[in-house]
């Protein structure tokens, strides 16, 4: 049987599609190889979240094309920019996220040097399908597709179109992952915050149902925009207090300036963001808060940037995903007055340094903490990486195989990115 080389980039939803495609291909009898030189067919699951990411996708597609082997380009890029991928490789088969179930047909066509392109929308839950998980401890469950936002900088092909999966199907998928040995469940979508709004339900109700499952496990909630979280705030905080939910909130603010937020079409104001953070921390003081910041959005002034600095210094998030603005093709933001690249870089460096100070300060407060962690990753040499109830990455050294185990540890030191511990 033909050997297939696969690689995946981007969000956890893209990884989930990669796992589903791998499961379907394995069930059909295909074999996998970790080296593209040994393959009969190459597959790349692409991402379009940022300009540098797209540039990397273009580079990887070109590299895989050089092998002269059949290629399948899957993920968001062929859906968002078909012309671009066909310019690089006109013979590659194309597969949009909605069409992942067709991977076996596409693979067989590619091996016969036939071109297939499945790029249409398909409102069908991608659940209860075969999986080959990248990490056997982590079960990635997609809870829907699309979102209700229409951000002016985004080229996500499913933005503004929400399709939430039925909660019963999600519960079934989670239960199956737990039966297969998963102990950490990631709920993923383009925006978890608006889950269920098209079904007459919401994220809080989903979390309550998942928390009712009997097995011992943790749930990580994916990114949720403030514009939707504010509508279900009190009941979501209540759901978060269940011990099975990681006390981790990914709440992207993007800018500290209301003027910039309006230009971004984010659908909330700074006061909304602050209220969400305040109420969460009142009930869950050890909450790990992650947020996103875009530096240099069109027309961002020194005053706008100062407000972003003040916001970050005020809320002191545990994690900040910092991005320099890059205009995405065919977006409203691309038509606006762009800032000088040098100016953007200078602001980014300044804020990055502040973030390092804050994250180190926040992490040092965990030194001395004792408690249980779930080991979900193998580190370098004899090290393992686990997560505590607040989803803090904690490194432990041990010659023993700890993968997938719950361990009692004591935090001994802290860096900007992780905590170190000793096994109790």
Secondary structure, DSSP 8 states (H G I E B T S, - for coil): --EEEEEE-SSHHHHHHHHHHHHHHHHTT-EEES-GGG-SEEEEEE--SSHHHHHHHHHHHHHHHHTTSEEEEEEHHHHH-HHHHHHH-TT-EEE-GGGGGGHHHHHHHHHTT---EE---------S-----SSTTEEEEE-EE--S---TT---TTTT--EE--HHHHHHHHHHHHHTT--EEEEESS-GGGTTTTTT--HHHHHHHHHTS-S--EEEE----HHHHTTSHHHHHHHHTSTTB-SEEE---B-S-HHHHHHHT-S--HHHHHHHHHHHHHH-TT-EEEEEEEES-TT--HHHHHHHHHHHHHH--SEEEEEE----TTSTGGGS----HHHHHHHHHHHHHHHHHHHHHHHHTTTT-EEEEEEEEE-STTEEEEE-TT--EEEEE-SS--TT-EEEEEEEEE-SS-EEEEE-
